[in-house]
Amino acid sequence: MRRPEKIAELIREEVTQIVGYELEDPRVLSVTVTDVRVTDNLRDARVFVTAEGTEAERVEALKALHRAAPYVRRQLGTVLNLRYTPEIHFVRDTVEESAARVEALLAGIEIESRQPAPADEAGEEERSKEMMNDE
């Protein structure tokens, strides 16, 4: 594992703790840190987050995190023993939302494939009648 990946994992663990237990803003109660990506020079960290609730609540949670970013960076600086603490950039993680949408679409396709087409039903009825007449 490369050094930026190790640092990213440490940052993810610490930011999860800070957001979950230290921030007192009620808008960030439903926030979950999903991933952290650090640049090779360790100067910037993108923290991917998801939030529960409506679209407006998600937007408000992201705004609250942007306002709390300097505090989170200071807290990281005290915990991580790095020469330079990375700038924290909170980014909305849409992977789970996209996955849920894809699952819903696939479920819809599966339901449609189980239902016989109207033309098939009519054709089968006629074949059944023909078979009965032949006997």
BALOBA-1460 file (C-alpha; in Angstrom, 3 decimals):
// residues 135
<rec num="1" residu="m" x="0.000" y="0.000" z="0.000"/>
<rec num="2" residu="r" x="1.385" y="3.381" z="-0.993"/>
<rec num="3" residu="r" x="1.810" y="6.189" z="1.501"/>
<rec num="4" residu="p" x="-1.062" y="8.380" z="0.166"/>
<rec num="5" residu="e" x="-3.412" y="5.394" z="0.511"/>
<rec num="6" residu="k" x="-2.313" y="4.818" z="4.107"/>
<rec num="7" residu="i" x="-2.768" y="8.500" z="4.920"/>
<rec num="8" residu="a" x="-6.190" y="8.456" z="3.221"/>
<rec num="9" residu="e" x="-7.294" y="5.554" z="5.423"/>
<rec num="10" residu="l" x="-6.108" y="7.353" z="8.571"/>
<rec num="11" residu="i" x="-7.905" y="10.522" z="7.492"/>
<rec num="12" residu="r" x="-11.100" y="8.553" z="6.802"/>
<rec num="13" residu="e" x="-11.051" y="7.046" z="10.281"/>
<rec num="14" residu="e" x="-10.351" y="10.375" z="11.991"/>
<rec num="15" residu="v" x="-12.862" y="12.396" z="9.947"/>
<rec num="16" residu="t" x="-15.495" y="9.763" z="10.719"/>
<rec num="17" residu="q" x="-14.826" y="10.280" z="14.426"/>
<rec num="18" residu="i" x="-14.764" y="14.074" z="14.163"/>
<rec num="19" residu="v" x="-17.963" y="14.319" z="12.110"/>
<rec num="20" residu="g" x="-19.751" y="11.689" z="14.171"/>
<rec num="21" residu="y" x="-18.822" y="12.831" z="17.669"/>
<rec num="22" residu="e" x="-17.308" y="16.315" z="17.711"/>
<rec num="23" residu="l" x="-19.392" y="18.378" z="15.314"/>
<rec num="24" residu="e" x="-22.502" y="19.625" z="17.072"/>
<rec num="25" residu="d" x="-24.320" y="20.793" z="13.955"/>
<rec num="26" residu="p" x="-27.604" y="18.843" z="13.683"/>
<rec num="27" residu="r" x="-27.371" y="18.966" z="9.883"/>
<rec num="28" residu="v" x="-24.454" y="16.514" z="9.893"/>
<rec num="29" residu="l" x="-26.095" y="13.843" z="12.062"/>
<rec num="30" residu="s" x="-26.986" y="11.721" z="9.038"/>
<rec num="31" residu="v" x="-23.598" y="12.047" z="7.326"/>
<rec num="32" residu="t" x="-21.436" y="8.996" z="6.643"/>
<rec num="33" residu="v" x="-17.851" y="9.189" z="5.403"/>
<rec num="34" residu="t" x="-17.493" y="6.640" z="2.607"/>
<rec num="35" residu="d" x="-14.039" y="7.267" z="1.147"/>
<rec num="36" residu="v" x="-11.040" y="9.585" z="1.195"/>
<rec num="37" residu="r" x="-8.663" y="10.245" z="-1.673"/>
<rec num="38" residu="v" x="-5.402" y="12.090" z="-1.074"/>
<rec num="39" residu="t" x="-3.231" y="13.649" z="-3.764"/>
<rec num="40" residu="d" x="0.266" y="12.247" z="-4.225"/>
<rec num="41" residu="n" x="1.851" y="15.310" z="-2.621"/>
<rec num="42" residu="l" x="-0.487" y="14.920" z="0.434"/>
<rec num="43" residu="r" x="-1.678" y="18.533" z="0.133"/>
<rec num="44" residu="d" x="-5.354" y="17.905" z="-0.640"/>
<rec num="45" residu="a" x="-7.839" y="15.312" z="0.545"/>
<rec num="46" residu="r" x="-11.247" y="14.716" z="-0.994"/>
<rec num="47" residu="v" x="-13.597" y="13.277" z="1.608"/>
<rec num="48" residu="f" x="-16.571" y="11.512" z="0.038"/>
<rec num="49" residu="v" x="-19.723" y="11.564" z="2.137"/>
<rec num="50" residu="t" x="-23.324" y="10.414" z="1.917"/>
<rec num="51" residu="a" x="-26.251" y="11.869" z="3.828"/>
<rec num="52" residu="e" x="-29.688" y="10.515" z="4.608"/>
<rec num="53" residu="g" x="-32.869" y="12.492" z="4.032"/>
<rec num="54" residu="t" x="-34.361" y="14.634" z="1.328"/>
<rec num="55" residu="e" x="-32.355" y="16.393" z="-1.344"/>
<rec num="56" residu="a" x="-32.584" y="19.683" z="0.565"/>
<rec num="57" residu="e" x="-31.300" y="18.015" z="3.749"/>
<rec num="58" residu="r" x="-28.385" y="16.518" z="1.821"/>
<rec num="59" residu="v" x="-27.464" y="19.915" z="0.406"/>
<rec num="60" residu="e" x="-27.641" y="21.495" z="3.861"/>
<rec num="61" residu="a" x="-25.461" y="18.742" z="5.324"/>
<rec num="62" residu="l" x="-22.827" y="19.340" z="2.645"/>
<rec num="63" residu="k" x="-22.930" y="23.097" z="3.316"/>
<rec num="64" residu="a" x="-22.426" y="22.435" z="7.027"/>
<rec num="65" residu="l" x="-19.439" y="20.213" z="6.255"/>
<rec num="66" residu="h" x="-17.892" y="22.881" z="4.025"/>
<rec num="67" residu="r" x="-18.204" y="25.356" z="6.893"/>
<rec num="68" residu="a" x="-16.673" y="22.838" z="9.315"/>
<rec num="69" residu="a" x="-13.747" y="21.918" z="7.018"/>
<rec num="70" residu="p" x="-11.208" y="24.278" z="8.715"/>
<rec num="71" residu="y" x="-12.112" y="22.836" z="12.133"/>
<rec num="72" residu="v" x="-11.817" y="19.278" z="10.823"/>
<rec num="73" residu="r" x="-8.416" y="20.111" z="9.313"/>
<rec num="74" residu="r" x="-7.165" y="21.552" z="12.626"/>
<rec num="75" residu="q" x="-8.338" y="18.455" z="14.475"/>
<rec num="76" residu="l" x="-6.596" y="16.241" z="11.932"/>
<rec num="77" residu="g" x="-3.411" y="18.259" z="12.347"/>
<rec num="78" residu="t" x="-3.335" y="17.486" z="16.049"/>
<rec num="79" residu="v" x="-3.991" y="13.765" z="15.567"/>
<rec num="80" residu="l" x="-1.916" y="13.032" z="12.460"/>
<rec num="81" residu="n" x="1.762" y="13.698" z="12.818"/>
<rec num="82" residu="l" x="2.343" y="15.122" z="9.344"/>
<rec num="83" residu="r" x="4.501" y="17.997" z="8.208"/>
<rec num="84" residu="y" x="1.556" y="19.447" z="6.310"/>
<rec num="85" residu="t" x="-2.095" y="18.710" z="7.059"/>
<rec num="86" residu="p" x="-4.045" y="18.284" z="3.819"/>
<rec num="87" residu="e" x="-6.782" y="20.690" z="2.815"/>
<rec num="88" residu="i" x="-10.120" y="18.965" z="3.339"/>
<rec num="89" residu="h" x="-12.656" y="19.042" z="0.500"/>
<rec num="90" residu="f" x="-15.996" y="17.393" z="1.223"/>
<rec num="91" residu="v" x="-17.590" y="15.817" z="-1.847"/>
<rec num="92" residu="r" x="-20.997" y="14.200" z="-2.114"/>
<rec num="93" residu="d" x="-20.651" y="10.511" z="-2.898"/>
<rec num="94" residu="t" x="-23.266" y="9.573" z="-5.465"/>
<rec num="95" residu="v" x="-22.153" y="5.980" z="-5.974"/>
<rec num="96" residu="e" x="-24.762" y="4.573" z="-3.573"/>
<rec num="97" residu="e" x="-27.498" y="6.738" z="-5.093"/>
<rec num="98" residu="s" x="-26.526" y="5.537" z="-8.577"/>
<rec num="99" residu="a" x="-26.425" y="1.931" z="-7.399"/>
<rec num="100" residu="a" x="-29.899" y="2.253" z="-5.880"/>
<rec num="101" residu="r" x="-31.209" y="3.720" z="-9.133"/>
<rec num="102" residu="v" x="-29.650" y="0.901" z="-11.178"/>
<rec num="103" residu="e" x="-31.125" y="-1.701" z="-8.815"/>
<rec num="104" residu="a" x="-34.562" y="-0.109" z="-9.164"/>
<rec num="105" residu="l" x="-34.273" y="-0.140" z="-12.965"/>
<rec num="106" residu="l" x="-33.160" y="-3.779" z="-12.971"/>
<rec num="107" residu="a" x="-36.041" y="-4.731" z="-10.678"/>
<rec num="108" residu="g" x="-38.442" y="-2.991" z="-13.061"/>
<rec num="109" residu="i" x="-36.997" y="-4.878" z="-16.015"/>
<rec num="110" residu="e" x="-37.285" y="-8.174" z="-14.137"/>
<rec num="111" residu="i" x="-40.943" y="-7.515" z="-13.328"/>
<rec num="112" residu="e" x="-41.660" y="-6.631" z="-16.952"/>
<rec num="113" residu="s" x="-39.926" y="-9.773" z="-18.210"/>
<rec num="114" residu="r" x="-42.076" y="-11.974" z="-15.940"/>
<rec num="115" residu="q" x="-45.323" y="-10.604" z="-17.384"/>
<rec num="116" residu="p" x="-46.255" y="-12.214" z="-20.717"/>
<rec num="117" residu="a" x="-46.790" y="-9.861" z="-23.592"/>
<rec num="118" residu="p" x="-50.442" y="-9.355" z="-24.675"/>
<rec num="119" residu="a" x="-49.742" y="-10.803" z="-28.136"/>
<rec num="120" residu="d" x="-48.311" y="-13.985" z="-26.616"/>
<rec num="121" residu="e" x="-51.414" y="-14.530" z="-24.477"/>
<rec num="122" residu="a" x="-53.745" y="-14.250" z="-27.466"/>
<rec num="123" residu="g" x="-51.589" y="-16.615" z="-29.513"/>
<rec num="124" residu="e" x="-51.511" y="-19.227" z="-26.762"/>
<rec num="125" residu="e" x="-55.294" y="-19.084" z="-26.334"/>
<rec num="126" residu="e" x="-55.815" y="-19.735" z="-30.043"/>
<rec num="127" residu="r" x="-53.342" y="-22.628" z="-30.003"/>
<rec num="128" residu="s" x="-55.157" y="-24.117" z="-27.002"/>
<rec num="129" residu="k" x="-58.505" y="-23.893" z="-28.801"/>
<rec num="130" residu="e" x="-57.039" y="-25.467" z="-31.943"/>
<rec num="131" residu="m" x="-55.596" y="-28.355" z="-29.929"/>
<rec num="132" residu="m" x="-58.985" y="-28.951" z="-28.281"/>
<rec num="133" residu="n" x="-60.777" y="-28.915" z="-31.643"/>
<rec num="134" residu="d" x="-58.293" y="-31.403" z="-33.111"/>
<rec num="135" residu="e" x="-58.999" y="-33.929" z="-30.349"/>
